[in-house]
Amino acid sequence: MPDAETVAVLLRPLLGRRLLAVTEARYWYDEGPVAGTAGLLHFWLHFEGTPAIMAHGCGNLLKLTQEEPYSSYDMQEYGRTVVGPVQPAELLNEVVGQCLVDVGLVQGYSTVPAVGGILLRFKRDELLVATLADEWICQPGLIPAELREYLSLIGWLSSAAPAAEGQ
């Protein structure tokens, strides 16, 4: 179970570090990637001087681990999973090269206290990454009003960045 304390211990050392790259595992069908969150299976954040952090969505919970990317694999007539650099048009690509300023932990839609997402605050951008009903949510900004009945801010790892009004 991805509790807030465990996730905080894993992510706190990333504060102040630059995101060097994002690797994704993406579903490909008919020789092309399935765009957006519909094709995203897993992703890895590569920050300077630290092991890769793998993000894996499981229902309404976000599991984060220090783990290197796995290899691409074929699924015969069902397509294939391609593991490689994040697609240029994807939102996760927009934060590559930026320094991580803070991380907000997000309570998922669950009966137990567990992390269902994270808010990544970079120098220029904020990014919500969460999982809800086995679907990825990856969008700019903080938790939007339409998702607040399912996702809520637990708190920020750095006391320098208080929760935004309504978050």
C-alpha positions, 0 to 999 in steps of 0.5 A, a space after each residue: 500500500 503506497 502510504 504517504 510517509 513511504 512515498 515522502 521518503 522516496 521523493 524528498 531526495 529529488 527536491 532541487 534536482 533536475 529531471 534529466 529524462 522520462 522513460 515510458 512504457 507505451 502501448 503500440 498498435 498497428 505500428 504506432 503509439 497509442 497517444 495520451 494517457 490511454 496508451 501509457 502503461 508505466 513511466 520512469 522519472 530520471 533525476 540527476 544523481 538518483 536511481 530511476 523512479 518507476 510510476 505504476 498505477 493500480 486501481 486508485 493507487 499510485 505505486 512508486 519504486 526505485 526501479 530501472 525500465 524494463 525491456 519492450 515486448 511483443 503481444 502478437 496480434 494485440 500489439 506491443 509495449 514499447 519502452 523508450 523516451 517519452 513521446 515528444 507530444 506528451 505532457 511528461 516531456 514538457 518538464 524534462 530539463 526542469 528542476 523539481 521544486 516541490 512534490 504534493 502528495 495526493 490522497 486517492 479515491 480509497 477507503 484507506 489512507 493511500 497515495 493516489 497521485 502526486 503534484 510535481 512542482 517544477 520551476 516553470 510548470 506544475 503537473 498532476 499525475 494520478 491514477 483513478 479507476 486504472 486510468 492515468 491522469 496526467 495534466 498541467 496544474 493542480 487538482 481540478 474542481 471536477 476531480 476533487 471528490 476523488 483526489 485531495 491534497 495530503 500536503 507538500 513535501 517542502 514547507 516552502 510551498 503551502 497548499 493552494 487555496 481549495 487544494 
